[in-house]
């Protein structure tokens, strides 16, 4: 079988060196990658490096190998074009259809999915001109990944850092797998919760659960690859931030509730994949609870935590907002799931069986998605991203 053809565009920013890692991941996973840098990018990483890593000649000009018409053929033959890093200048050229080098010509001729991974200083990213260019590209069907927050050049820190190459690769892989030019969640804001809340007993102990957050992160990554603006509320996961996702870190159920309600105010969909503790200790010991010889410990009194899923379902910020819940059950899975669906008032409920060696911490999942309309969508055992794709398929139908 022919390898999927990927064009890796590299524009002139200091983050160009990170594109070498993205190139390595693409080639090692079986993709045929043609690197098309700008002239400015070659100031950071030379043509010999790109050629050696990709196995293809590298050029910035439309005048090289004119008989092969590269300024047309490269884009026409591509299955995916990804530009990483995409500078403010490159985003502006792409948005306005300028074509003064091989990369911008390739972007104009490409009829495949296009992914931009911006990298620039915070002020440049936040400038109205850049934001309008990004909005234009997204409106036309391109996936523009939100930049990460972190250390920039010099001593500056803020939003504008190129996301981790491994996470950009995951976006590319998902976009290629779908093979759809128009991202169906473009222009949508979705909120996803992930992980498991921890309710502190004292400064060193807590009540928690086994949730790893991997399913929620798969949902966030998949939504970003489908063009959504994603807010991920992460509770105690320890996982790397997905590319193009705004991550809000929380610890307890109360903190999770505050973050979800704030983010849901303008969201088109809310997916509550986090395992939220039903109870928390009534009191918090400011010092470590210690053993006392000959004396049993005092009982721990628990109080109920807020029911976030029911609250979001009942008080929707938008009349057409889609709310999805998760139900982790150990017995009578479907019966308990249907009962929970009625109680919570959500549109969809993902029901799966859990246990010490089931689902938690695994890369795979198996579930049934119950709909308030009486529908049942079984998802066979497989990668958690497969379940994520099914959930977003069902959400987009309801949004439409």
C-alpha positions as CSV (number, residue, x, y, z in Angstrom):
1,X,0.0,0.0,0.0
2,X,1.1,3.5,-0.7
3,X,2.3,5.4,2.4
4,X,0.1,8.4,3.3
5,X,1.7,11.5,1.9
6,X,2.3,14.3,4.3
7,X,3.7,17.8,3.6
8,X,5.5,19.3,6.6
9,X,5.7,23.0,6.2
10,X,8.2,24.8,8.4
11,X,8.2,28.6,8.8
12,X,10.9,30.8,10.2
13,X,10.6,30.7,14.0
14,X,13.0,29.5,16.7
15,X,10.6,26.5,17.3
16,X,11.6,25.1,13.8
17,X,14.1,22.8,15.5
18,X,11.2,21.0,17.3
19,X,9.7,20.1,13.9
20,X,12.6,17.6,13.5
21,X,11.0,15.5,16.2
22,X,7.6,15.8,14.5
23,X,9.2,14.7,11.2
24,X,10.8,11.7,13.0
25,X,7.5,10.6,14.4
26,X,5.7,10.9,11.1
27,X,8.3,9.0,9.1
28,X,8.7,6.2,11.8
29,X,5.0,5.7,11.8
30,X,4.9,4.9,8.1
31,X,4.2,8.3,6.5
32,X,6.0,9.6,3.3
33,X,6.9,13.1,4.4
34,X,8.0,16.0,2.1
35,X,9.5,18.9,4.1
36,X,8.8,22.4,2.6
37,X,10.5,25.1,4.6
38,X,10.5,28.8,4.1
39,X,13.7,30.6,3.4
40,X,13.6,32.0,6.9
41,X,13.2,28.5,8.4
42,X,16.6,27.5,6.9
43,X,18.3,30.0,9.2
44,X,17.3,27.8,12.1
45,X,17.5,24.3,10.6
46,X,19.4,23.7,7.4
47,X,18.2,21.9,4.2
48,X,20.6,19.0,4.7
49,X,18.9,18.1,8.0
50,X,15.4,18.1,6.5
51,X,16.6,16.1,3.5
52,X,18.4,13.5,5.5
53,X,15.5,13.0,7.9
54,X,12.8,12.9,5.2
55,X,14.6,11.2,2.4
56,X,13.4,13.8,0.0
57,X,15.1,16.9,-1.6
58,X,14.3,20.1,0.1
59,X,13.6,23.5,-1.6
60,X,12.0,26.8,-0.7
61,X,11.6,28.0,-4.3
62,X,9.0,27.4,-7.0
63,X,11.8,27.6,-9.6
64,X,13.6,24.4,-8.6
65,X,12.7,21.3,-10.7
66,X,10.3,23.4,-12.7
67,X,9.5,20.6,-15.1
68,X,7.8,18.7,-12.2
69,X,5.7,21.8,-11.4
70,X,6.3,21.4,-7.6
71,X,4.3,24.5,-6.6
72,X,1.2,22.6,-7.8
73,X,2.0,18.9,-7.6
74,X,3.2,18.8,-3.9
75,X,-0.2,20.2,-2.7
76,X,-2.3,18.2,-5.1
77,X,-0.7,14.9,-4.1
78,X,-0.7,15.4,-0.3
79,X,-3.0,13.6,2.1
80,X,-2.2,16.1,4.8
81,X,-0.4,19.4,5.1
82,X,0.9,20.4,8.5
83,X,2.7,23.7,9.2
84,X,4.8,23.6,12.4
85,X,5.8,26.1,13.5
86,X,3.3,28.5,11.9
87,X,4.5,32.0,12.5
88,X,2.2,35.1,12.5
89,X,3.6,35.9,9.1
90,X,2.7,32.5,7.7
91,X,-0.8,32.6,9.1
92,X,-1.3,36.0,7.5
93,X,-0.1,34.8,4.1
94,X,-2.3,31.7,4.3
95,X,-5.4,33.6,5.3
96,X,-5.0,36.1,2.5
97,X,-4.0,33.6,-0.2
98,X,-0.5,35.0,-0.8
99,X,1.9,32.7,-2.7
100,X,5.4,34.0,-2.8
101,X,7.3,30.7,-2.1
102,X,6.9,27.0,-2.4
103,X,5.1,26.5,0.9
104,X,2.5,29.2,0.4
105,X,1.9,27.8,-3.2
106,X,1.5,24.4,-1.7
107,X,-1.1,25.6,0.8
108,X,-3.1,27.1,-2.1
109,X,-3.2,24.0,-4.1
110,X,-3.8,21.5,-1.3
111,X,-7.3,19.9,-1.3
112,X,-6.5,17.7,1.7
113,X,-6.9,18.5,5.5
114,X,-4.5,21.3,6.6
115,X,-3.2,21.7,10.2
116,X,-1.4,24.8,11.5
117,X,0.6,24.7,14.8
118,X,1.3,28.3,15.6
119,X,4.3,29.5,17.6
120,X,5.1,33.1,18.4
121,X,5.2,35.6,21.2
122,X,2.1,36.1,23.3
123,X,1.6,39.7,22.0
124,X,1.7,38.5,18.4
125,X,-0.7,35.7,19.0
126,X,-3.2,37.9,20.8
127,X,-3.0,40.8,18.2
128,X,-6.4,41.3,16.5
129,X,-4.8,40.8,13.1
130,X,-3.5,37.4,14.0
131,X,-6.8,36.4,15.7
132,X,-8.8,37.4,12.6
133,X,-6.4,35.4,10.4
134,X,-6.8,32.4,12.6
135,X,-10.6,32.8,12.5
136,X,-10.5,33.0,8.7
137,X,-8.4,29.9,8.4
138,X,-10.7,27.9,10.7
139,X,-13.8,29.1,8.9
140,X,-12.3,27.7,5.7
141,X,-11.8,24.3,7.3
142,X,-8.2,24.4,8.5
143,X,-7.4,23.0,11.9
144,X,-5.4,25.7,13.8
145,X,-4.1,24.3,17.0
146,X,-4.1,26.6,20.0
147,X,-0.5,27.3,21.1
148,X,0.7,26.1,24.4
149,X,1.6,28.2,27.5
150,X,5.2,28.2,28.7
151,X,8.7,29.6,28.2
152,X,9.2,31.5,25.0
153,X,12.4,33.0,23.6
154,X,14.5,35.0,26.0
155,X,13.0,35.4,29.5
156,X,9.4,35.7,28.3
157,X,6.7,33.3,29.3
158,X,3.1,33.1,28.1
159,X,0.8,31.7,25.4
160,X,2.5,31.1,22.1
161,X,4.8,28.2,22.7
162,X,4.7,25.4,20.1
163,X,2.9,22.4,21.5
164,X,4.9,19.3,22.2
165,X,5.7,17.5,18.9
166,X,4.3,14.3,20.2
167,X,1.0,16.0,20.7
168,X,1.0,17.7,17.3
169,X,1.7,14.2,15.9
170,X,-1.4,12.9,17.6
171,X,-3.5,15.7,16.1
172,X,-2.1,14.8,12.6
173,X,-2.7,11.1,13.1
174,X,-6.4,11.7,14.0
175,X,-7.0,14.2,11.2
176,X,-5.5,11.7,8.7
177,X,-7.5,8.8,10.1
178,X,-10.7,10.8,9.6
179,X,-9.7,11.8,6.0
180,X,-12.2,14.7,6.1
181,X,-11.2,18.1,4.9
182,X,-14.0,20.0,6.7
183,X,-13.6,19.6,10.5
184,X,-17.2,19.1,11.8
185,X,-16.5,20.8,15.2
186,X,-15.0,23.9,13.7
187,X,-16.4,27.0,15.4
188,X,-17.6,25.0,18.4
189,X,-16.4,25.3,22.0
190,X,-16.5,22.1,24.0
191,X,-15.6,21.4,27.6
192,X,-14.2,18.0,28.7
193,X,-13.5,16.9,32.3
194,X,-10.9,14.2,33.0
195,X,-9.2,12.4,35.7
196,X,-10.3,11.7,39.3
197,X,-11.0,14.2,42.1
198,X,-9.2,13.9,45.4
199,X,-10.8,14.9,48.7
200,X,-8.1,15.8,51.3
201,X,-8.3,14.2,54.8
202,X,-5.1,16.0,56.1
203,X,-2.0,17.5,54.4
204,X,-0.8,14.1,53.2
205,X,-3.9,11.9,52.7
206,X,-6.9,12.0,50.5
207,X,-10.0,10.0,49.3
208,X,-9.6,9.3,45.6
209,X,-10.3,6.9,42.8
210,X,-8.4,4.9,40.2
211,X,-9.3,7.2,37.2
212,X,-6.2,7.9,35.0
213,X,-7.9,10.6,32.9
214,X,-6.9,8.9,29.6
215,X,-10.4,8.7,28.3
216,X,-11.0,12.4,28.9
217,X,-7.7,13.3,27.3
218,X,-8.7,11.1,24.2
219,X,-11.9,13.1,24.0
220,X,-10.0,16.4,24.2
221,X,-7.5,15.4,21.6
222,X,-10.1,14.1,19.2
223,X,-12.2,17.2,19.5
224,X,-9.2,19.4,18.8
225,X,-8.4,17.4,15.7
226,X,-12.0,17.9,14.6
227,X,-11.6,21.6,14.8
228,X,-13.1,22.5,18.2
229,X,-11.9,25.0,20.7
230,X,-11.4,22.7,23.7
231,X,-11.3,23.4,27.4
232,X,-10.0,20.4,29.4
233,X,-10.7,20.4,33.1
234,X,-8.1,18.0,34.4
235,X,-8.2,16.5,37.9
236,X,-5.0,14.9,39.1
237,X,-3.9,13.1,35.9
238,X,-0.2,13.8,35.5
239,X,-0.6,13.5,31.7
240,X,1.0,15.8,29.2
241,X,-1.3,18.6,27.9
242,X,-2.9,17.7,24.5
243,X,-1.9,20.0,21.7
244,X,-4.4,22.8,21.0
245,X,-6.3,22.4,24.2
246,X,-6.7,24.9,27.1
247,X,-6.0,22.9,30.2
248,X,-7.4,23.9,33.7
249,X,-5.9,21.9,36.5
250,X,-8.1,21.2,39.5
251,X,-7.9,18.9,42.6
252,X,-11.2,18.5,44.4
253,X,-14.9,18.1,43.3
254,X,-15.7,21.6,44.4
255,X,-12.8,23.0,42.3
256,X,-14.0,20.9,39.4
257,X,-17.5,22.2,39.7
258,X,-16.3,25.9,39.7
259,X,-14.1,25.3,36.6
260,X,-16.8,23.4,34.7
261,X,-19.5,25.9,35.3
262,X,-17.2,28.8,34.3
263,X,-16.1,27.1,31.1
264,X,-19.6,25.8,30.2
265,X,-21.0,29.4,30.1
266,X,-20.3,29.6,26.3
267,X,-19.8,25.9,25.5
268,X,-21.7,24.1,22.8
269,X,-21.1,20.7,24.5
270,X,-20.0,19.6,27.9
271,X,-18.6,16.0,28.4
272,X,-18.1,15.0,32.0
273,X,-15.6,12.1,31.7
274,X,-14.0,12.8,35.1
275,X,-14.6,10.5,38.0
276,X,-16.0,12.9,40.6
277,X,-16.0,11.8,44.2
278,X,-19.5,11.5,45.6
279,X,-18.4,12.4,49.1
280,X,-15.8,14.4,50.9
281,X,-14.7,14.5,54.6
282,X,-16.8,16.8,56.7
283,X,-13.7,18.2,58.4
284,X,-10.1,18.7,57.2
285,X,-7.3,18.0,59.7
286,X,-4.7,20.8,59.4
287,X,-2.0,18.4,60.8
288,X,-1.2,14.9,59.9
289,X,-3.6,12.4,61.6
290,X,-1.4,10.2,63.7
291,X,-1.8,6.8,65.3
292,X,-2.3,6.7,69.0
293,X,-1.3,3.6,70.9
294,X,-4.3,1.7,72.3
295,X,-6.8,3.9,70.7
296,X,-8.9,3.4,67.5
297,X,-9.0,6.4,65.1
298,X,-12.0,8.7,65.1
299,X,-14.6,7.9,62.5
300,X,-14.4,10.0,59.3
301,X,-17.7,11.7,58.6
302,X,-18.5,12.2,55.0
303,X,-20.7,14.8,53.3
304,X,-22.1,14.9,49.8
305,X,-20.2,16.6,47.0
306,X,-22.2,18.7,44.4
307,X,-23.7,16.7,41.5
308,X,-22.0,18.6,38.7
309,X,-23.5,16.6,35.8
310,X,-27.1,17.1,37.1
311,X,-26.4,20.8,37.7
312,X,-25.0,21.3,34.2
313,X,-27.9,19.4,32.6
314,X,-30.5,21.3,34.5
315,X,-29.0,24.8,34.1
316,X,-27.7,24.9,30.5
317,X,-26.0,28.0,29.4
318,X,-27.5,27.5,25.9
319,X,-30.8,25.9,25.0
320,X,-29.1,23.6,22.5
321,X,-26.1,22.8,24.6
322,X,-25.3,19.0,24.5
323,X,-24.4,17.4,27.8
324,X,-22.7,14.0,28.0
325,X,-22.1,12.0,31.2
326,X,-20.1,8.9,32.1
327,X,-21.2,6.1,34.3
328,X,-18.7,3.7,35.7
329,X,-20.6,0.6,37.0
330,X,-19.5,-2.7,38.5
331,X,-22.8,-4.6,38.2
332,X,-26.2,-4.3,36.4
333,X,-24.3,-2.0,34.0
334,X,-27.1,-1.1,31.6
335,X,-29.9,-1.0,34.1
336,X,-27.9,1.3,36.4
337,X,-26.9,3.4,33.4
338,X,-30.5,4.0,32.2
339,X,-31.5,4.9,35.7
340,X,-28.6,7.4,36.0
341,X,-29.5,8.9,32.6
342,X,-33.0,9.7,33.8
343,X,-31.8,11.1,37.1
344,X,-29.0,13.3,35.6
345,X,-31.0,14.7,32.7
346,X,-28.1,14.6,30.2
347,X,-28.4,14.0,26.5
348,X,-26.0,11.1,26.3
349,X,-24.5,8.8,29.0
350,X,-21.4,6.6,28.3
351,X,-21.8,3.5,30.4
352,X,-18.9,1.1,31.0
353,X,-18.0,-1.7,33.4
354,X,-15.1,-0.9,35.6
355,X,-13.0,-2.7,38.1
356,X,-9.4,-3.1,39.4
357,X,-8.3,-4.5,36.0
358,X,-10.9,-3.0,33.8
359,X,-10.8,0.4,32.1
360,X,-8.9,2.4,34.8
361,X,-5.4,3.2,33.5
362,X,-5.9,1.1,30.3
363,X,-5.4,2.4,26.8
364,X,-8.6,0.5,25.8
365,X,-12.3,0.8,26.7
366,X,-15.6,-0.8,25.9
367,X,-18.9,1.0,26.4
368,X,-22.5,1.6,25.5
369,X,-23.6,5.1,24.8
370,X,-27.2,5.6,25.9
371,X,-29.3,8.5,24.5
372,X,-32.1,10.4,26.2
373,X,-34.1,9.6,23.0
374,X,-33.9,5.9,23.8
375,X,-31.0,5.1,21.5
376,X,-28.2,2.7,22.4
377,X,-24.8,2.8,20.6
378,X,-22.4,0.0,21.6
379,X,-18.7,0.6,21.2
380,X,-16.7,-2.6,21.1
381,X,-13.5,-3.1,23.0
382,X,-10.7,-1.0,21.4
383,X,-8.6,2.2,21.8
384,X,-10.1,4.9,23.9
385,X,-9.9,7.3,20.9
386,X,-12.4,5.1,19.1
387,X,-14.9,5.6,21.9
388,X,-14.1,9.4,21.7
389,X,-14.8,9.5,18.0
390,X,-18.2,7.8,18.6
391,X,-19.1,10.2,21.3
392,X,-18.3,13.3,19.1
393,X,-20.2,11.7,16.2
394,X,-23.3,11.5,18.4
395,X,-22.7,15.0,19.8
396,X,-22.3,16.6,16.3
397,X,-25.5,15.1,15.2
398,X,-27.4,16.7,18.1
399,X,-25.6,20.0,17.5
400,X,-26.6,20.0,13.9
